[in-house]
Amino acid sequence: MSADAAPVPRHPGTWSSRRAVLATAALVVWIPGCAVACWWQVGVGRSGDALGWVYAVMWPSFAAFGTVFWWHFVHDDPDSLGRRGLRRLQRASADASGARPGSREGTCDDTIRRAEEADPELAAYNAYLAALARQDRPSGHQSR
């Protein structure tokens, strides 16, 4: 590598994290398990059961799906996905807009309120849905 070449960015701990090690261990068991199940179903199919051929094709598909799942599980950042990612984005949005921490400004309710103010048809539809939700509640249900 030359002295003026930019270093390749690395993600330390991607492969050695607990999450990656457990996922890899599961994949090491999953792939051979799918191969054994496929081989077994090929034997069932060769004995005359047509459904065995369907399963013989499905098991390698399950192995491929497991591999894709493993890849995303190991390489996706759990702090940028799901509930944690949403909270992080909301905090960043609140910081960017100058909202006070803990205030309802910039939250989903505030966004819905502003959208309803701009669109009366949306407000009427949301009121209709809220009325339906109140009708479907069990008698012992406590409102938030």
C-alpha positions in Angstrom: 0.0 0.0 0.0 1.4 3.4 -0.9 1.9 6.1 1.6 -0.6 8.5 0.0 -3.4 5.9 -0.4 -6.4 6.5 1.9 -6.9 3.8 4.5 -9.9 1.5 4.0 -12.5 2.2 6.6 -13.1 -0.7 9.0 -15.8 -1.4 11.4 -14.0 -2.8 14.4 -15.9 -5.5 16.2 -18.3 -6.4 13.3 -17.1 -10.0 13.1 -16.0 -10.4 16.7 -19.1 -9.0 18.4 -21.3 -11.3 20.5 -24.1 -10.8 18.0 -21.9 -11.9 15.1 -20.4 -14.9 16.8 -23.8 -16.2 17.9 -25.3 -15.6 14.4 -22.3 -17.4 12.8 -22.6 -20.3 15.1 -26.3 -20.6 14.3 -25.5 -20.5 10.6 -22.9 -23.2 11.0 -25.6 -25.4 12.4 -28.4 -24.2 10.0 -26.7 -24.8 6.6 -25.7 -28.4 7.2 -29.1 -29.1 8.8 -30.8 -27.8 5.7 -28.4 -29.9 3.5 -29.3 -33.1 5.5 -33.0 -32.3 5.3 -32.6 -31.7 1.5 -30.8 -35.0 1.1 -33.4 -36.8 3.1 -36.2 -35.3 1.0 -34.5 -36.3 -2.2 -34.6 -39.9 -0.9 -38.3 -39.5 -0.2 -38.9 -38.1 -3.6 -36.9 -40.9 -5.3 -39.1 -43.4 -3.5 -42.1 -42.1 -5.3 -43.5 -39.3 -3.1 -43.8 -36.2 -5.3 -44.1 -33.9 -2.2 -40.5 -35.0 -1.3 -39.3 -33.2 -4.5 -41.0 -30.0 -3.3 -39.3 -30.2 0.0 -36.0 -31.0 -1.6 -36.2 -27.6 -3.4 -37.5 -25.8 -0.3 -34.6 -26.8 2.1 -31.9 -25.2 0.0 -34.1 -22.1 -0.2 -34.3 -22.1 3.6 -30.5 -22.3 3.7 -30.2 -19.4 1.3 -32.7 -17.3 3.3 -30.7 -18.1 6.5 -27.5 -16.9 4.9 -29.1 -13.6 3.8 -30.6 -13.2 7.2 -27.2 -13.9 8.8 -25.5 -11.3 6.6 -28.0 -8.6 7.5 -28.0 -9.6 11.2 -24.2 -9.3 11.4 -23.8 -6.2 9.2 -26.7 -4.0 10.2 -26.2 -1.6 13.1 -28.9 -2.4 15.7 -28.7 1.2 16.9 -29.8 2.5 13.6 -32.8 0.1 13.2 -36.1 -0.4 14.9 -37.1 1.4 18.1 -33.6 2.5 19.0 -33.0 3.9 15.6 -36.3 5.8 15.7 -35.5 7.3 19.1 -32.1 8.3 17.8 -33.6 10.0 14.8 -36.2 11.7 16.9 -33.5 13.0 19.3 -31.5 14.3 16.3 -34.6 15.9 14.8 -35.4 17.6 18.1 -31.8 18.8 18.5 -31.9 20.2 14.9 -35.2 22.0 15.5 -34.2 23.4 18.8 -37.0 21.6 20.7 -36.6 21.2 24.4 -35.7 17.7 25.6 -38.9 16.0 26.9 -41.2 18.3 25.0 -43.9 17.0 22.7 -42.8 19.3 20.0 -41.4 17.5 17.0 -43.0 14.2 18.0 -45.4 12.0 16.0 -48.4 13.6 17.6 -47.2 17.1 16.7 -46.6 16.0 13.1 -50.1 14.5 12.9 -51.6 17.7 14.3 -49.8 19.9 11.8 -50.8 17.5 8.9 -54.5 17.6 10.1 -54.4 21.4 10.2 -53.2 21.5 6.6 -55.7 18.8 5.3 -59.3 18.9 6.7 -60.1 15.6 4.9 -57.3 13.9 6.8 -58.6 15.3 10.1 -62.1 14.0 9.3 -60.7 10.6 8.5 -58.6 10.4 11.7 -61.7 11.5 13.7 -63.6 8.7 12.1 -60.9 6.1 12.9 -60.8 7.4 16.5 -64.6 7.0 16.8 -64.3 3.4 15.5 -61.5 2.6 18.0 -63.7 3.9 20.9 -66.5 1.7 19.8 -64.3 -1.4 19.7 -62.9 -1.0 23.1 -63.9 -3.6 25.7 -66.0 -2.2 28.6 -63.1 -2.6 31.1 -60.6 -0.9 29.0 -58.9 2.2 30.5 -58.0 5.0 28.2 -54.4 6.3 28.4 
